Amino acid sequence: MTGMNRRGLLRAGAGLAVAGAATGLAAPAVHAQEPVTLRYLGTAVNQSAEIAAKVKQDLGITIEYVPVVTDDVIRRAVTQPNTFDLLDMEYFSVKRVLPSGNLQGIEARRIKLFDKITPVFTRGVTAGGKTLGEQGTAPKKVQFINGRGSKDLATSPTEWMTLIPTTYNADTLGIRPDLIGRPIESWAELLNPQFKGKASILNIPSIGIMDAAMVMEATGQYKYPDKGNMSRAEIDRTMAMLTEAKKAGQFRAFWSDFNESVNLMASGETVIQSMWSPAVTKVRSQGVACTYQPLKEGYRAWASGFGMPRTLDGRKLDAAYEFINWFLSGWAGAFLNRQGYYSAVLETAQANMQPYEWAYWMEGKPAEQDIKAPDGALLEKAGTVRDGGSYEQRMGGVACWNAVMDENTYLIRKWNEFIAA
């Protein structure tokens, strides 16, 4: 089972065209026209020279990357929509960008594989029917608007989308099993005094506090109505727990850089910490034991997607749709899956992967052959099983999503006080 049925999802009378085939798109028209360049604004982690080279080869479109940090993605989208042609941003940013009027609705009928987009984004369930946690900014909450220029989110699916998903994943804690020497099953372990001076949390307020909230609930101290949108009192309660742990010497560091998180774990300075999946892989590639540990309370998920600025029109608008359709057609999806991320259209990604690759990355089966990165580097040896198992197990275990809270300004102030404490 893949994606969704458009007729059943979109409101009656939308009159959408039949979706394209799941594999292989029609020869693009862009090649036959004069060259076009798309300025691609986003964080460097989602920008790939390999993808840019492949789309140039296939479509004749030049991708000009504009790499900035997450906050600057939002700032540029709100204040300078004429400085980019394609926006790659996290779903939690939609609520900050949409009210500016600078986000152009994406027309579902122009997305050839719309029907095949995973229902994680449109209905909040996996293809296998597992319901995902909705705390935080679950993509389905911000996926649709009422028209091309609407500044308001739709309460049910429509013909207009805010973003087309690019990458997403289920995040958890990274651990050093060789140095811990016992099973780790709960988020509560992050603040276990046993790991005093050996724990770390990421220094990004909106994400770090959600990791802390997972700990708070796991220890039974408090149950949040929504971990992704706390009241000031809830922020104070959560930060008080973190500050107490910090003063007791629990944390070795507060990292904000990918490589810093890798070095902390690879060196053994930390044995348990907030982590990202590719960072765990990087540690393992150095011959160091590191596990992206499934936890009984579930995962904290994130997702990114393509958006279009309101200023985009004419030839560049057509090219943007061509690029997005190409991105969903399989090559890019397979490229992303091989890095441990998940792609928006699973069916086409599978068609572009070897059966043993798909079995390892997506089905949770032991690798029949060595698993290699897109650049050919060895990631995992034959016989290895992916941490957390299959796609259905990992995404089906999502408890909450990254978010920007209504009280974000207050949170940042309290977080800075915590770091300085």
C-alpha positions as CSV (number, residue, x, y, z in Angstrom):
1,M,0.0,0.0,0.0
2,T,1.4,3.4,-0.9
3,G,0.4,7.0,-0.6
4,M,-3.3,7.9,-0.8
5,N,-6.2,8.1,-3.2
6,R,-6.6,11.6,-4.5
7,R,-10.3,11.3,-5.1
8,G,-10.9,10.2,-1.5
9,L,-8.6,12.8,-0.1
10,L,-9.2,16.0,-1.9
11,R,-12.5,17.9,-1.6
12,A,-15.2,17.0,-4.1
13,G,-15.2,19.0,-7.3
14,A,-11.4,19.7,-7.3
15,G,-11.3,18.0,-10.7
16,L,-7.7,16.9,-10.5
17,A,-6.0,15.1,-13.3
18,V,-5.0,11.4,-13.0
19,A,-1.6,11.0,-11.3
20,G,1.4,9.9,-13.4
21,A,2.9,6.5,-13.3
22,A,4.8,5.5,-10.2
23,T,8.1,4.9,-12.1
24,G,9.5,7.0,-14.9
25,L,8.2,10.4,-15.9
26,A,7.5,11.8,-19.3
27,A,10.5,13.5,-21.0
28,P,10.8,17.0,-19.6
29,A,10.1,20.0,-21.8
30,V,12.7,22.1,-20.1
31,H,15.6,20.5,-22.1
32,A,14.2,21.9,-25.3
33,Q,14.0,25.4,-24.1
34,E,16.6,27.9,-23.1
35,P,18.6,27.0,-20.0
36,V,17.1,27.9,-16.6
37,T,18.7,28.3,-13.2
38,L,16.8,27.7,-9.9
39,R,18.2,29.4,-6.8
40,Y,17.7,26.8,-4.1
41,L,17.5,28.2,-0.6
42,G,18.0,25.9,2.3
43,T,20.4,24.4,4.9
44,A,23.6,22.8,3.6
45,V,22.5,19.4,5.0
46,N,19.8,19.2,2.4
47,Q,21.9,20.4,-0.5
48,S,23.7,17.9,-2.6
49,A,26.2,18.3,-5.5
50,E,25.2,14.9,-6.7
51,I,21.5,15.8,-7.0
52,A,22.4,19.0,-8.7
53,A,24.6,17.2,-11.3
54,K,21.9,14.5,-11.9
55,V,19.1,17.0,-12.5
56,K,21.3,19.0,-14.8
57,Q,21.9,15.9,-16.8
58,D,18.3,14.8,-16.8
59,L,16.4,18.1,-17.1
60,G,18.9,20.6,-18.2
61,I,18.1,22.7,-15.1
62,T,20.9,24.3,-13.2
63,I,20.5,24.2,-9.4
64,E,22.3,27.1,-7.7
65,Y,22.5,26.3,-4.0
66,V,22.0,29.1,-1.4
67,P,23.1,27.5,1.9
68,V,22.1,29.2,5.1
69,V,21.2,28.2,8.7
70,T,17.6,27.3,9.6
71,D,16.8,30.7,11.1
72,D,18.0,32.4,8.0
73,V,15.9,30.2,5.8
74,I,12.9,31.5,7.6
75,R,14.2,35.1,7.7
76,R,14.8,35.1,3.9
77,A,11.5,33.5,3.2
78,V,9.7,36.2,5.2
79,T,11.6,39.3,4.1
80,Q,13.3,38.5,0.7
81,P,11.1,36.2,-1.4
82,N,12.6,37.5,-4.6
83,T,16.1,36.2,-3.7
84,F,15.3,32.5,-4.3
85,D,13.2,30.3,-6.6
86,L,12.9,27.2,-4.5
87,L,12.7,26.9,-0.7
88,D,13.7,23.8,1.3
89,M,12.6,24.3,4.9
90,E,11.3,22.3,7.8
91,Y,7.6,21.8,8.2
92,F,7.6,23.6,11.6
93,S,8.7,26.8,9.8
94,V,5.4,26.9,7.8
95,K,3.6,28.7,10.7
96,R,6.2,31.4,10.7
97,V,6.4,31.9,6.9
98,L,2.9,31.5,5.7
99,P,1.4,34.6,7.5
100,S,3.9,36.8,5.5
101,G,2.0,35.9,2.3
102,N,5.3,35.0,0.7
103,L,4.6,31.3,0.3
104,Q,2.8,30.3,-2.9
105,G,0.5,27.3,-2.8
106,I,1.7,24.3,-4.7
107,E,-1.0,22.9,-7.1
108,A,-1.5,19.2,-6.3
109,R,-2.6,18.4,-9.9
110,R,0.8,19.5,-11.2
111,I,2.5,17.0,-8.9
112,K,2.6,13.9,-11.1
113,L,3.1,11.5,-8.2
114,F,0.8,13.2,-5.8
115,D,-1.1,10.0,-5.2
116,K,2.1,8.2,-4.2
117,I,3.3,10.7,-1.5
118,T,3.4,8.8,1.8
119,P,0.3,9.4,3.9
120,V,2.7,10.3,6.8
121,F,2.3,13.9,5.4
122,T,-1.3,14.0,4.4
123,R,-3.1,11.8,6.9
124,G,-0.6,11.3,9.7
125,V,-0.4,7.5,9.2
126,T,2.1,5.1,7.7
127,A,1.3,3.1,4.7
128,G,0.8,0.1,7.0
129,G,-1.8,2.0,9.0
130,K,0.1,3.0,12.1
131,T,-1.1,6.4,13.5
132,L,1.8,8.8,14.2
133,G,1.9,11.1,17.3
134,E,0.6,14.6,16.5
135,Q,2.3,16.6,19.2
136,G,4.5,19.4,17.9
137,T,4.1,20.4,14.2
138,A,2.9,17.1,12.6
139,P,3.2,17.7,8.8
140,K,-0.5,16.9,8.2
141,K,-1.4,20.0,10.4
142,V,0.4,22.4,8.0
143,Q,0.2,20.5,4.7
144,F,-2.7,22.2,3.0
145,I,-4.0,25.8,2.4
146,N,-7.2,27.1,0.8
147,G,-5.7,28.7,-2.4
148,R,-2.5,29.7,-4.2
149,G,-2.1,32.9,-2.2
150,S,-3.8,31.9,1.1
151,K,-2.2,32.9,4.4
152,D,-4.2,30.5,6.4
153,L,-3.9,26.7,6.9
154,A,-6.7,24.5,5.7
155,T,-8.5,22.3,8.3
156,S,-8.8,19.5,5.7
157,P,-7.0,18.4,2.5
158,T,-7.4,20.8,-0.5
159,E,-5.9,21.1,-3.9
160,W,-3.2,23.5,-2.6
161,M,-0.1,22.3,-0.6
162,T,2.3,24.4,1.4
163,L,5.3,22.1,0.9
164,I,6.2,18.9,-1.0
165,P,8.1,16.7,1.3
166,T,11.8,16.1,0.7
167,T,13.4,14.4,3.7
168,Y,12.2,13.2,7.1
169,N,13.3,10.9,9.9
170,A,12.6,9.6,13.4
171,D,15.2,10.9,15.9
172,T,16.2,9.3,19.2
173,L,19.3,9.2,21.5
174,G,22.7,8.0,20.5
175,I,24.6,5.7,22.9
176,R,27.9,4.0,23.3
177,P,26.8,0.4,24.1
178,D,30.4,-0.8,24.7
179,L,30.9,1.8,27.4
180,I,27.4,1.6,29.0
181,G,27.3,-2.2,29.1
182,R,23.6,-2.6,29.7
183,P,20.3,-2.2,27.9
184,I,19.0,1.4,27.4
185,E,15.3,1.5,26.9
186,S,14.0,4.9,28.0
187,W,14.6,8.6,27.4
188,A,14.9,8.9,31.2
189,E,18.4,7.5,30.9
190,L,19.6,10.8,29.6
191,L,19.5,12.3,33.1
192,N,20.4,9.1,35.0
193,P,23.1,10.0,37.5
194,Q,25.0,6.9,36.4
195,F,26.0,9.0,33.3
196,K,27.1,12.1,35.3
197,G,29.5,14.1,33.2
198,K,29.0,11.7,30.2
199,A,25.7,13.0,28.8
200,S,25.1,15.7,26.3
201,I,22.1,17.5,24.8
202,L,21.9,19.6,21.6
203,N,22.0,23.4,22.0
204,I,19.1,24.2,19.8
205,P,16.3,25.5,22.0
206,S,13.2,24.3,20.1
207,I,14.6,20.7,19.8
208,G,16.6,20.4,23.0
209,I,13.6,21.2,25.1
210,M,11.5,18.5,23.4
211,D,14.2,16.0,24.2
212,A,14.0,17.2,27.8
213,A,10.2,16.9,27.6
214,M,10.6,13.3,26.5
215,V,12.8,12.8,29.6
216,M,10.3,14.6,31.9
217,E,7.4,12.3,30.8
218,A,9.6,9.2,30.9
219,T,10.5,9.9,34.5
220,G,6.8,10.4,35.4
221,Q,7.3,14.0,36.6
222,Y,4.8,15.6,34.2
223,K,2.5,14.8,31.2
224,Y,2.4,17.6,28.5
225,P,-0.8,18.3,26.6
226,D,1.6,19.1,23.7
227,K,5.4,18.9,24.1
228,G,5.7,21.0,20.9
229,N,3.7,24.0,22.2
230,M,4.3,24.5,25.9
231,S,2.9,27.2,28.2
232,R,5.4,29.5,30.0
233,A,4.8,27.5,33.2
234,E,5.6,24.2,31.3
235,I,8.8,25.8,29.9
236,D,9.8,26.9,33.4
237,R,9.2,23.4,34.8
238,T,11.2,21.8,32.0
239,M,14.1,24.2,32.2
240,A,14.2,23.8,36.0
241,M,14.7,20.1,35.5
242,L,17.5,20.7,33.0
243,T,19.2,23.4,35.2
244,E,19.2,21.1,38.2
245,A,20.8,18.3,36.2
246,K,23.4,20.8,34.8
247,K,24.3,22.1,38.2
248,A,24.7,18.5,39.4
249,G,27.3,17.9,36.6
250,Q,25.2,15.7,34.4
251,F,26.2,17.2,31.1
252,R,29.6,17.0,29.4
253,A,28.7,19.4,26.6
254,F,25.9,21.2,24.8
255,W,26.5,20.6,21.1
256,S,25.1,22.6,18.1
257,D,27.4,21.3,15.4
258,F,27.2,17.9,13.7
259,N,30.9,17.2,13.9
260,E,31.0,18.2,17.5
261,S,28.4,15.5,18.3
262,V,30.4,12.9,16.4
263,N,33.6,13.8,18.2
264,L,32.0,13.7,21.6
265,M,30.8,10.1,21.0
266,A,33.7,8.8,19.1
267,S,36.1,10.0,21.8
268,G,34.0,8.5,24.6
269,E,33.6,11.9,26.3
270,T,29.9,11.2,26.2
271,V,28.2,7.8,26.2
272,I,24.5,9.0,25.8
273,Q,23.3,12.1,24.0
274,S,20.9,13.8,21.7
275,M,22.0,12.8,18.2
276,W,21.2,12.7,14.5
277,S,21.1,9.5,12.5
278,P,24.0,10.4,10.1
279,A,26.2,11.3,13.1
280,V,25.7,7.8,14.5
281,T,26.7,6.4,11.1
282,K,29.8,8.7,11.1
283,V,30.9,7.4,14.5
284,R,30.4,3.8,13.4
285,S,32.4,4.5,10.2
286,Q,35.4,5.2,12.5
287,G,35.2,1.7,13.9
288,V,33.5,2.9,17.1
289,A,30.4,1.2,18.5
290,C,27.5,3.6,18.5
291,T,23.8,2.8,18.5
292,Y,20.8,5.0,17.5
293,Q,18.8,3.5,20.3
294,P,15.0,2.8,20.0
295,L,13.3,3.9,23.2
296,K,10.0,2.7,24.6
297,E,8.5,6.2,24.7
298,G,9.0,6.6,20.9
299,Y,10.8,9.0,18.6
300,R,10.9,12.7,18.0
301,A,10.5,13.3,14.3
302,W,11.3,16.0,11.8
303,A,10.5,16.7,8.2
304,S,11.5,19.1,5.4
305,G,9.9,20.1,2.2
306,F,10.0,22.2,-1.0
307,G,8.1,25.5,-1.0
308,M,7.7,28.2,-3.7
309,P,7.9,31.9,-3.1
310,R,5.0,34.0,-4.2
311,T,7.3,35.9,-6.7
312,L,7.9,32.7,-8.7
313,D,6.1,32.7,-12.1
314,G,6.5,32.0,-15.8
315,R,9.3,29.9,-17.0
316,K,10.9,29.5,-13.6
317,L,7.6,28.4,-12.0
318,D,7.3,25.7,-14.7
319,A,11.0,24.6,-14.1
320,A,10.3,24.4,-10.3
321,Y,7.4,22.0,-11.0
322,E,9.7,20.0,-13.3
323,F,12.4,19.8,-10.7
324,I,10.0,18.7,-7.9
325,N,8.4,16.0,-10.2
326,W,11.9,14.8,-11.0
327,F,12.8,14.8,-7.3
328,L,9.9,12.5,-6.5
329,S,10.5,10.2,-9.5
330,G,13.0,7.9,-7.7
331,W,16.7,8.7,-8.2
332,A,16.8,11.4,-5.5
333,G,14.7,9.3,-3.2
334,A,17.1,6.4,-3.4
335,F,20.0,8.7,-2.9
336,L,18.4,10.1,0.3
337,N,17.4,6.6,1.6
338,R,21.0,5.4,1.2
339,Q,22.0,8.2,3.7
340,G,19.5,7.0,6.3
341,Y,16.8,9.6,5.6
342,Y,13.3,8.7,4.2
343,S,11.9,9.9,0.9
344,A,8.5,11.2,0.1
345,V,7.6,8.6,-2.5
346,L,8.7,5.2,-1.4
347,E,7.7,3.2,-4.4
348,T,9.9,5.1,-6.9
349,A,12.8,5.1,-4.5
350,Q,12.5,1.3,-4.2
351,A,12.6,1.0,-8.0
352,N,16.0,2.8,-7.9
353,M,17.6,0.7,-5.2
354,Q,19.0,-2.8,-5.2
355,P,16.8,-5.3,-3.4
356,Y,19.4,-5.8,-0.6
357,E,19.6,-2.1,0.0
358,W,15.8,-1.7,0.3
359,A,15.7,-4.7,2.6
360,Y,18.3,-3.2,4.9
361,W,17.2,0.5,4.9
362,M,13.4,0.1,4.7
363,E,12.4,-3.4,5.8
364,G,14.7,-3.8,8.9
365,K,16.3,-7.0,7.5
366,P,20.0,-8.0,8.0
367,A,22.2,-6.6,5.2
368,E,22.9,-9.4,2.6
369,Q,25.8,-7.4,1.3
370,D,28.0,-4.5,2.7
371,I,25.9,-1.3,2.8
372,K,27.6,1.7,1.1
373,A,26.9,5.4,1.0
374,P,26.1,7.2,-2.3
375,D,29.8,8.0,-2.6
376,G,30.8,4.4,-2.2
377,A,32.1,4.6,1.4
378,L,31.3,1.6,3.6
379,L,28.5,2.3,6.1
380,E,27.7,-1.1,7.5
381,K,29.0,-4.6,7.0
382,A,27.0,-7.5,5.8
383,G,24.8,-9.0,8.5
384,T,24.1,-5.6,10.2
385,V,20.5,-4.7,11.0
386,R,19.4,-1.0,11.0
387,D,18.9,0.5,14.4
388,G,15.2,0.7,15.1
389,G,14.3,-1.8,12.4
390,S,12.0,-1.1,9.5
391,Y,10.4,2.1,8.2
392,E,7.0,1.0,9.7
393,Q,8.6,0.4,13.1
394,R,10.5,3.6,13.2
395,M,8.0,6.0,11.7
396,G,5.2,4.1,13.4
397,G,6.9,4.9,16.7
398,V,6.9,8.7,16.3
399,A,5.6,10.4,19.5
400,C,6.1,14.0,18.6
401,W,7.5,16.3,15.9
402,N,9.9,19.2,15.9
403,A,8.0,22.5,16.4
404,V,8.3,26.2,17.0
405,M,6.2,27.1,20.0
406,D,3.9,30.1,20.4
407,E,6.1,31.0,23.3
408,N,9.3,30.7,21.2
409,T,10.8,34.0,22.3
410,Y,10.3,33.2,26.0
411,L,11.8,29.7,25.4
412,I,14.9,31.1,23.8
413,R,15.4,33.5,26.8
414,K,15.0,30.7,29.3
415,W,17.2,28.4,27.3
416,N,20.0,30.9,27.2
417,E,19.7,31.4,30.9
418,F,20.0,27.6,31.3
419,I,23.2,27.4,29.1
420,A,24.7,30.3,31.1
421,A,23.7,28.8,34.5
